[in-house]
Amino acid sequence: MPRRPRGLHPSAQSARNSGGRSRRPASAPQEAFVYPVRSPIGNGTAQGIVANNGQAVLAIGPQGVGTRWYPSQVQVATSSGATDQSMATLYRQFVAASQIVGQTEQGGSDTLGFTHDMQPGDLLFVVWARANPGDLATVTVHGDQLALATAPA
């Protein structure tokens, strides 16, 4: 039988000290989230890399049961910034000419007004054209959200 240093072999003592149960705190069940809370949109940013053809497509929208977004503006940017000669087009739900809700010739850095209420399943697509390949494209949605929370403590 191989010899191991003291403390490196299973014994009743080491098994008892290992805990044996998860240290993760208990989480509230989904049914407990019934109180609506209005707060700033906290997760309203999406990023992606511009492809070699100068295009990037990003999609963003609210997630979670009972979450609604009430955006006021959308910021678009690339890592080249204001010197970028790109164009950014905003589409609601899917990319088609009939769904355009905004467009800017300053896709490197611009802010557009956007006041369409959104719920889970609604998406805002941002499509860049003529951007610098390899740039980081970013879209950020600003405004308020309504989310469900548990009972106040």
C-alpha positions in Angstrom: 0.0 0.0 0.0 1.5 3.4 -1.0 2.2 5.8 1.8 0.7 9.3 1.6 1.5 12.3 3.7 -0.9 12.8 6.6 -4.1 14.6 5.6 -4.0 13.5 1.9 -6.0 10.3 2.3 -9.7 9.8 2.8 -10.8 9.4 6.4 -13.8 9.9 8.5 -12.3 13.2 9.7 -11.7 14.7 6.2 -15.0 13.5 4.9 -16.8 15.2 7.8 -15.0 18.5 7.2 -15.7 18.7 3.5 -19.2 20.1 4.1 -21.0 17.7 1.9 -23.6 20.2 0.8 -23.8 23.1 -1.5 -22.8 26.5 -0.2 -25.0 28.3 -2.7 -27.7 30.4 -1.0 -31.3 29.5 -1.6 -33.0 31.4 -4.4 -36.5 32.6 -4.5 -39.0 30.7 -6.7 -40.2 32.5 -9.8 -43.7 32.9 -8.3 -42.2 35.2 -5.6 -41.4 37.9 -8.2 -44.6 39.8 -8.4 -43.8 43.4 -7.4 -43.0 45.7 -10.4 -40.0 47.9 -9.9 -39.0 50.8 -12.2 -35.3 51.4 -12.7 -32.8 52.5 -15.3 -32.1 49.9 -18.0 -29.1 48.1 -16.7 -28.3 45.5 -19.3 -28.9 47.5 -22.5 -25.5 47.1 -24.2 -24.5 44.8 -27.1 -21.1 44.5 -28.8 -19.7 42.8 -31.9 -16.7 42.9 -34.3 -17.1 44.5 -37.7 -16.5 42.0 -40.4 -14.1 42.3 -43.3 -16.9 43.7 -45.6 -17.4 46.6 -43.2 -20.7 45.3 -41.8 -21.8 44.4 -38.3 -25.2 43.3 -37.0 -26.2 43.5 -33.4 -29.5 42.6 -31.7 -30.7 43.7 -28.3 -33.9 43.6 -26.3 -35.3 43.0 -22.8 -35.1 39.6 -21.2 -36.9 38.0 -18.3 -40.5 37.4 -17.4 -42.4 40.6 -16.8 -39.6 42.9 -18.0 -40.5 45.9 -20.1 -38.2 48.5 -21.5 -39.2 52.2 -22.0 -36.1 53.5 -23.9 -35.5 57.1 -24.6 -32.4 57.0 -26.8 -30.0 54.6 -28.5 -26.2 55.2 -28.7 -24.2 53.6 -31.6 -20.5 53.7 -31.7 -17.4 51.9 -33.1 -13.9 51.8 -31.7 -12.7 54.3 -34.4 -15.1 56.8 -33.0 -16.3 60.0 -34.8 -13.7 59.6 -37.5 -15.4 56.4 -38.7 -17.3 57.0 -42.0 -19.8 54.2 -41.2 -23.6 54.3 -41.4 -25.8 52.7 -38.8 -29.5 51.7 -39.3 -31.9 50.7 -36.6 -34.6 48.1 -37.3 -37.4 46.9 -35.0 -38.1 43.2 -34.8 -36.3 42.1 -38.0 -34.1 43.5 -40.7 -36.3 44.8 -43.5 -36.9 48.2 -45.1 -40.4 48.4 -43.6 -39.0 48.0 -40.1 -36.5 50.9 -40.1 -36.9 53.1 -37.0 -33.7 55.2 -37.3 -30.6 55.8 -39.3 -27.4 57.8 -39.0 -24.5 58.6 -41.3 -22.3 58.9 -38.1 -22.2 55.3 -37.1 -18.9 55.7 -35.4 -20.5 57.8 -32.6 -24.1 59.1 -32.5 -27.2 59.1 -30.4 -30.7 58.6 -31.8 -34.0 59.1 -30.2 -36.0 55.8 -29.7 -39.2 55.7 -27.8 -40.8 52.3 -28.6 -41.9 50.3 -25.6 -40.3 46.8 -25.7 -41.1 43.5 -23.9 -39.3 40.1 -24.0 -39.2 38.9 -27.6 -39.0 42.4 -29.0 -35.6 43.1 -30.6 -33.8 46.2 -31.8 -31.3 45.3 -34.6 -28.5 47.7 -35.5 -26.7 47.2 -38.8 -23.5 49.0 -39.6 -22.3 49.6 -43.2 -18.9 51.0 -44.4 -17.3 50.5 -40.9 -13.6 49.8 -40.4 -13.0 46.0 -40.4 -12.0 44.7 -37.0 -13.6 47.6 -35.1 -15.7 46.9 -32.0 -19.3 48.0 -32.7 -21.4 48.9 -29.7 -25.1 49.7 -29.2 -26.4 51.0 -25.9 -30.1 51.5 -25.0 -30.9 54.2 -22.4 -34.1 54.6 -20.6 -36.2 52.9 -17.9 -37.2 49.4 -17.4 -40.0 47.7 -15.4 -38.9 44.5 -13.8 -40.4 42.1 -11.3 -38.9 41.8 -7.8 -39.7 39.9 -4.6 -41.5 41.4 -1.7 -39.7 44.4 -0.1 -37.8 43.5 3.1 
